[in-house]
Amino acid sequence: MPQAVKTGSLSTSTMTTVDEGTPSVKCFAGFSCAINWRPTKLVANLQRIRSCSLCGVVPNETRVLPCSHAFCASCFRAIHPGGCPIDGSSFADSDVNRMEFSEEQLLTRQAHCWNADNGCEFVGSLQDVSLHFDDDCDFHYVNCTRCNGYVLRRDILEHYRQGCRKENYPANTKAQLNVASDIMRSGKAAEATLARLADIQASLSDSLNRLSRETLVGMRDVQSSVAAQTRLLSELKEKQNEVDRSCTTNINNLDALVRGFPAIIRHRDWMRKVASTAFSISRDKVCWVAGDIERHRDAARQNSGVQVVSDKFLLAGYTARLCLKFAKSGSSVDAHLFFNVCRGPDDNSLVWPFHRRVKMCFIHPSDRSKTKARGIDPSSSSYPHCYYRPVEEHNTGEGGIMAEGSALDDYVVGNTLLLTAEVVATEW
């Protein structure tokens, strides 16, 4: 039976303690950190009087009004000295009873493991559930460091060995894992909000005591208006965040464009011939003017190989770079071109792995039909790891040979080479 501490004139025999029909998920407050604010599915239902009639939390102490509605300390401070928010009945301090719920009693309650939604079938006392969850449960989900997928910790090795196959974990796992976290955050936010309301309520208590019962209607209208204004402010804040994100993306694109201006200006005569027909700079296309070509080719003849990389750029929102390699082949030097996915500031908001088709080109200075192109398609690549979310500064690149030996001479103008990379919707 509930333990009651009498603070008013109401007898505990008049209190309603009817059990709820169906056991539900409950959050606890005022107990140890191991169980506070952790959504818990009990095997048997709790007495209704153990839960707050307003927020549903099960506290270590409830305040019971003459109308039999019970409230946690935070909600009680918020409604006091007004009336019951459930049925509108008034009450005096002397009519309020305090019901205590000891942690020893709570820990004997039978409950399901907190990983029940992940497949764990353990059932025991709340104390045993806490020990099982910390030490023995095999149904914790973890984040794969390679593919960012959610996988049971006990299955992570096999998942990794099988190349991060998607069938190794359910598509809705992430949403399921977020439910408990969202509930805990919402509970904590509600408690903080109620605490702030309680402070405000205390400062206004003298004024509220002078108000008649009829003014409650006006107060409810004011509260509704405040709630509407709060919702409006939240919507405006979200729209502002969207504008900020859009501006950040546009600034990054503009920065990439500006970095390319010096090279474009040096090649203005060449660009004037080919810009209108060969390419344009946009969100899905970039160009790169690589210089000192002859020096790089001479170095490759001496050292067997030389590589030159572009500055990082944004392509379809992803950070990437081009890598131009000169490799010695017999007495000649061949030119290879590779596409590298790089770590960038917006990786958290992007879809991984990188999945866009990319076409790389050596631009011919006078004849568009002679432009040399090579494409990569992540969906059919033999090197899928090249397109995972980068852990290091950049991933291994994919590409290949673009020009053999002296064939590169047709694309070199003034010891420079113009290259482009663009996202394409279809195969090239």
C-alpha positions, -999 to 999 in steps of 0.1 A, spaced: 0 0 0 12 36 -6 30 53 23 11 85 31 24 115 51 -5 136 62 -1 174 57 -38 184 54 -72 173 67 -78 147 39 -78 111 51 -57 86 31 -87 63 30 -104 87 6 -76 86 -19 -82 69 -53 -55 43 -60 -70 24 -88 -45 6 -110 -41 16 -146 -54 -10 -171 -24 -15 -192 13 -13 -181 30 16 -199 64 31 -203 73 53 -173 100 78 -165 112 82 -129 124 113 -110 140 118 -76 157 84 -75 192 73 -84 209 84 -116 208 49 -130 170 50 -134 161 87 -134 146 99 -167 151 65 -184 119 53 -202 111 20 -185 85 -7 -195 71 -23 -163 57 -58 -163 29 -49 -139 10 -16 -138 17 10 -111 -10 25 -89 -24 56 -106 -16 78 -76 22 70 -81 22 90 -114 19 128 -118 -15 135 -133 0 163 -154 34 151 -167 31 114 -161 64 111 -144 67 87 -114 84 108 -86 97 98 -52 70 119 -37 35 130 -50 11 157 -37 -25 144 -36 -54 170 -39 -88 164 -24 -101 156 -59 -76 126 -59 -54 140 -86 -17 136 -78 12 158 -89 50 157 -87 68 185 -68 76 205 -100 40 204 -113 26 212 -78 48 243 -75 35 254 -109 -2 250 -101 0 263 -65 -19 283 -52 -43 280 -81 -68 252 -86 -64 217 -100 -56 220 -138 -74 187 -145 -109 194 -132 -106 231 -120 -115 223 -84 -99 246 -57 -80 234 -27 -64 246 5 -29 238 17 -43 219 46 -62 196 22 -30 184 4 -15 150 13 21 139 5 27 104 -7 62 90 -6 76 62 -28 109 48 -15 136 37 -39 137 3 -22 101 -2 -32 106 9 -67 137 -13 -73 116 -45 -65 93 -38 -94 96 -62 -124 106 -45 -156 118 -52 -191 154 -45 -202 159 -10 -216 171 -27 -248 138 -46 -252 131 -28 -285 165 -40 -298 156 -77 -291 166 -83 -255 141 -105 -236 155 -100 -201 129 -94 -174 137 -89 -137 135 -64 -108 144 -28 -117 176 -33 -97 185 -65 -117 176 -47 -150 201 -19 -142 229 -44 -134 221 -65 -165 220 -34 -188 254 -21 -176 273 -55 -175 256 -83 -194 232 -70 -221 243 -80 -257 217 -58 -274 235 -24 -273 237 -7 -307 269 10 -319 279 32 -348 301 16 -375 332 37 -379 334 29 -416 299 31 -430 282 50 -402 255 23 -399 239 12 -367 248 -24 -357 245 -46 -326 278 -44 -308 280 -82 -307 277 -83 -346 301 -54 -354 331 -77 -363 311 -98 -388 294 -66 -402 328 -51 -408 342 -83 -423 313 -85 -447 320 -51 -461 293 -32 -442 265 -49 -460 232 -30 -453 212 -62 -447 233 -67 -415 212 -41 -397 176 -29 -399 168 3 -417 148 17 -389 173 10 -361 185 46 -359 150 59 -355 143 33 -327 175 43 -309 166 79 -311 132 74 -294 146 68 -259 171 97 -263 143 120 -274 121 111 -245 149 116 -220 157 150 -235 121 160 -236 116 150 -199 146 170 -188 135 200 -209 100 198 -193 115 197 -158 136 227 -166 106 246 -180 85 238 -150 112 249 -127 114 283 -145 76 286 -143 77 278 -106 101 306 -100 79 330 -119 48 317 -101 64 323 -67 72 359 -75 36 365 -86 19 346 -57 9 378 -37 -8 393 -67 -25 361 -77 -40 357 -41 -59 389 -46 -74 378 -79 -109 363 -79 -119 330 -94 -134 347 -124 -100 361 -135 -88 325 -142 -105 326 -176 -85 356 -185 -53 340 -173 -59 309 -195 -64 332 -225 -31 349 -217 -13 315 -213 -27 304 -247 -14 336 -263 20 331 -248 21 295 -261 11 307 -296 39 334 -295 64 308 -283 55 285 -312 58 314 -336 93 323 -323 104 287 -326 92 287 -363 110 319 -370 142 305 -353 140 274 -375 136 296 -407 166 317 -396 187 285 -392 177 274 -427 188 308 -441 221 305 -422 227 271 -437 219 283 -472 242 313 -468 270 291 -456 267 268 -486 266 298 -510 297 314 -493 316 281 -497 307 279 -534 317 316 -538 350 309 -520 358 281 -544 349 303 -574 371 332 -562 401 309 -555 399 299 -592 398 335 -605 436 340 -607 442 310 -629 412 319 -651 426 355 -655 460 341 -666 443 321 -692 417 347 -704 426 343 -741 422 305 -739 390 308 -717 375 333 -742 377 306 -768 363 276 -749 342 289 -719 310 294 -738 310 259 -754 331 236 -732 321 243 -696 307 267 -671 315 271 -633 285 261 -612 275 241 -581 280 209 -601 311 218 -621 346 231 -613 377 238 -633 414 237 -624 444 252 -642 475 232 -634 508 249 -641 545 240 -646 535 210 -666 569 206 -683 587 208 -649 564 180 -636 570 159 -666 608 163 -663 606 154 -626 587 123 -635 613 112 -660 639 115 -632 619 100 -603 595 77 -621 565 96 -609 552 130 -597 517 140 -584 501 174 -583 469 181 -564 443 209 -567 430 229 -539 399 214 -522 366 225 -538 329 219 -533 311 197 -558 274 191 -553 279 200 -517 308 175 -511 344 185 -504 368 170 -530 400 175 -550 416 164 -583 450 147 -583 471 149 -615 498 122 -617 527 120 -641 541 84 -644 571 73 -664 564 46 -690 595 36 -708 610 67 -723 578 87 -722 556 101 -694 519 94 -692 493 116 -675 467 102 -650 438 119 -633 421 109 -601 391 122 -580 395 122 -542 366 127 -517 379 148 -488 367 155 -453 347 187 -452 328 210 -428 293 199 -439 298 161 -437 273 156 -410 245 169 -432 254 149 -463 243 115 -475 271 88 -473 286 71 -492 292 96 -520 270 84 -548 271 110 -577 286 102 -611 315 124 -619 331 132 -653 367 145 -654 381 162 -685 413 174 -701 400 205 -721 414 209 -756 422 245 -762 408 248 -798 387 217 -806 359 207 -783 356 173 -800 391 164 -789 384 170 -752 395 140 -732 370 127 -707 369 99 -681 340 90 -657 336 74 -623 304 59 -610 304 50 -573 274 27 -576 294 3 -598 329 10 -586 353 -18 -577 366 4 -549 336 14 -528 358 24 -499 369 55 -520 334 69 -514 328 63 -477 327 93 -454 364 103 -450 380 95 -416 414 109 -426 419 142 -445 410 125 -478 401 91 -493 420 71 -519 412 85 -553 397 67 -583 405 75 -619 431 64 -645 452 74 -675 441 104 -695 470 109 -720 499 87 -731 533 102 -738 533 131 -763 495 130 -766 494 153 -736 511 181 -758 478 188 -775 462 199 -742 491 220 -729 490 258 -735 517 281 -721 530 253 -699 495 249 -683 467 224 -685 430 231 -680 410 203 -662 374 201 -652 352 179 -630 315 178 -631 285 159 -617 265 143 -644 230 127 -643 236 100 -669 265 80 -681 289 98 -704 
